[in-house]
Amino acid sequence: MAKNLKIVTIGPYPPFRGGISDFHKSIVKQFKINNDVTVINFKSLYPSIFFPGKSQVTNHNNSYKSARILNPINLCSWIKSIKFLKDYNPDVVFISYWHPFFSPMYNFIIKRILSRKIYILLHNVISHQSLPFEKFFVKKVLSHKNCKYIVMNNSDRKKALKINETLNLIDNFHPIYYHDFNSNDREIFRTELSLTDNKVILFFGLIRPHKGLDILIDAISLIKKDIKNLKVLIIGEAYEDMTKYFRKIERLNLSELFVFNQSFVEEKNISKYFLSSDLVVLPYKSSTQSGVLSLAMNFNKPVIVSSEGGLKDYVEDEKTGFISLPKAVEFANKIKKYFNSEIKNQMEKNIKERKKSFSWSSFEERLNIYDE
């Protein structure tokens, strides 16, 4: 098995924030164990007119070195990236794809890559927004015969093959983001957040329409009298207008149950919210895989996930969490079952065992990049 390959990875990378950048950072760390890795990063990601959040970048450690080249609306940057690739002459090129906005840029570059091994990681085959002409652009991305395509759930596998049944497809998974933690910090964090005596549900990450916050609010309204001392943490920056959620919470007399922090959570503060919680909920109306689910597994937290999309592939129903239809009454029943039974400790033990299968080294092994 050959090692010490020259690898170029292409995609958002620190200082850009979000799930795609986090994944890119982690896979680069894994590749670097045995290889020479260079990152082609974006100089500019989304035009500000298309970006709903407060900032596209975050504070970061300067050790995350990359070639800040790409701009999705600047042809000169595409040409510069191609020259970079030709000069470096990598053995492997690894590309992160997630949104049709980037399709023209990626297609232009892929057609001109000379490397023998090209991998395209499909974070989403179809975006959550159902954009006009999206299938046209996705079909272009999935048309390259010299590429291997990576999917991380069965739902995306079916979508990809429906678009191009001849794809050279690799079935893989979303590995676990590793955050070191001390379980003894739980009570410290709970005291800091004034949650000492509460049963705590966590909804974590960027708030977007497909994440199903409205489903969670309606579910809580159905069980507010059944679970004493309940608190629901809504932690993450909003990528949509929150007014409708606040009005719903007020109308349903749930204001005392919900705690909001609408700031982007820096890496150093992630442990605080997960360790303080008892249960993580992902009532997504559509999904592929999730960094939030990965974090929950890291902290040994049981989850309730939607049966729509790919999240169910990562959960053993009633063993490491629950799989639910994305409906309020279904989520309400699962939440009640969790808090009104003695399954928490066993679920946490099951998660500790199951998460061993979701390592970054195992993800790398499935790519077979070292095969001749």
C-alpha angles and dihedrals in degrees: 000000000000118000137177092065123171106243129183118194120197125200145070111326134167131333081043111082135212138068098304092052092046091052092046091051092051097047091048089054089052095046091049092063091079106007148056105254130190124183125216103202134181122266089194124013118180122009105248091244089065097043115091098187134083098252139000094209137054139196108282144175111265089227088085096090120185143153103259099208117121129094115171092216098041115084091191090063090053091053091047090054091051090052089049090053094048092050093047094042097200126200091219134027117197117192130191113216124181113138136041091230086077096045098097092050094047094045091051092051098041093054089058101044112113097192116117095223119053121169124190114197109208106209087172126008090192119022122239092243098063093224126199114268090006095134090054091056094042091051089056092052091049095049101080110112093192092061135085114217123213124207126183103202139031094247092061090043090060093045093050094048091047088059095042118007092188096062119138092234131189118198110216139146142236106265123220119269104233117225117169112228144169115226089210088070090069095089092044091054093043090053090048090053093042092244100121097128099027137109101228132208119190126209104182137183140032112344111232133156095259093053091081102229088153089058091053093049091051090047092053090051088059095053105030091111095043100058117051122214093013120169127181118205115206103191122176146065117287119239091185139042108288096198094098091053095048091049092050092050091049093046091052093047093241100127094112092055100053127076118187132199107174096184126108105260114235117221094253091061100047094091092057094064100038095046091047091055133081099197135020118211129201108179092173119172089207129010147162109186128323139225087204090059089048090053092048089055091048090057093042092244121156115234142202111215134181119257089223114098128347108325093089089066089071100048130075102214112244090356106070096006142313134291113214140178108253092255128115097236092050093049090045091055092049092049091051092048091052097049096038096054138057097245100108098091094044092048091052090051090050091050092052089057098040097049091064087078093059102067126141090236090057090050089053093048092056090058092064090210091156096057113111 
